[in-house]
Amino acid sequence: MYIQPFVEAREHQTLITMANSGIEITYGEFEARTNQLAHFFRECGLQTQDHYSIFMENNERYLEACGGGERAGLYYTCINSYLKADELAFIINNSESKVLITSQSRAEIAAEALQQCPQVRVCLVVSETDRSDMQDFVSTLASFPTTPISDQALGTPMLYSSGTTGRPKGILRPLPELSPAENLPIMNFLQQLWHYKDGMRYLSPAPLYHSAPQAAVGLTLRAGGTCVIMEKFDPEQYLSLIESHQITHSQLVPTMFSRMLKLPEDVRNRYDLSSLEIAVHAAAPCPAQVKRNMIDWWGPIIFEYYGATEGLGFAACTSEEWLAHQGSVGKIMLGELHIMDDEMNEVATGDTGTVWFKTATPFEYFNDTEKSVLVDVTYIVNCGHGAVRGGRFG
């Protein structure tokens, strides 16, 4: 979420638009605000590779809350905004976060959680607050310089797994000493794969605490694009935003496809979607009939991928490839794939087994040495659960 190379030429150009409120943030405003946040972090004593957390719903300050850390060499953890206080406290403590950024709507839960988090030095709350245990985000940052800090460095998210097989685990990627103008290799891979480019217009319909929206909006901003952020998904509004903002790129989940397909035909045909160049989907299996209907409606612009926040393996599939092999999630592009039976023997093509990847990109589970060692020495299952057939890939 580093935009400095574009700011001089686009200072007054809109960078981010919130779909419901209509609030717009320009390149110049985003640059100034992320610089102010980076200065704030330094004043709080946060140095390169320290941690902070973000706990709030989609709002106009969310991306700058990430962007400040991305130019200060910090790890930032975006936390599911629906967690309860005990669950929130676990992630704040486990991530060793020294600052928490939250919103007015989540302030009560945050305050309850912070009673268990003695290492948090300050909590900033978006929107005005009269709470004595929190500081107002806007007024607190207003006094800091709008110019870059002297020791800028690349920061990156440290997101948590869902915790379906135990406690959530922080997924820590090595953070080399790079300028924030550079990026991690896995992000460069995704940028090239999905053709993120200067001038693109990205529509984000999902919660920004998820890894896929995080990567997508970050890559859009770094590419010199603009983002339209939906506070929450609504199927007809989504279509109307494509038309009104001439959206070129977006990423969805299959449930969103299903909800749009259930709209009356006259509503679905009401909006001009011709600007849309690439629509990516992942996160859950997409029913074959739903995908066929979407390709019939939108054309062969729908791309699918299969992966995990850990980045241990990755498959991708174009519309044409899927139509030729319906049910496939594509060819392996990262990682070494194996489909194994319960005795850890590889199964033949067409037989049922469990998907395992030998990890493709380095990471460790933060503060979890035992599970990190497992990642290093053996194969680790990708995307958790479910049996698949050996021929589903490719």
Summary of the structure (lengths in Angstrom):
residues: 394
radius of gyration: 21.1
end to end distance: 33.1
largest distance: 64.0
contacts: 1312
relative contact order: 0.10
helix: 33%
strand: 23%
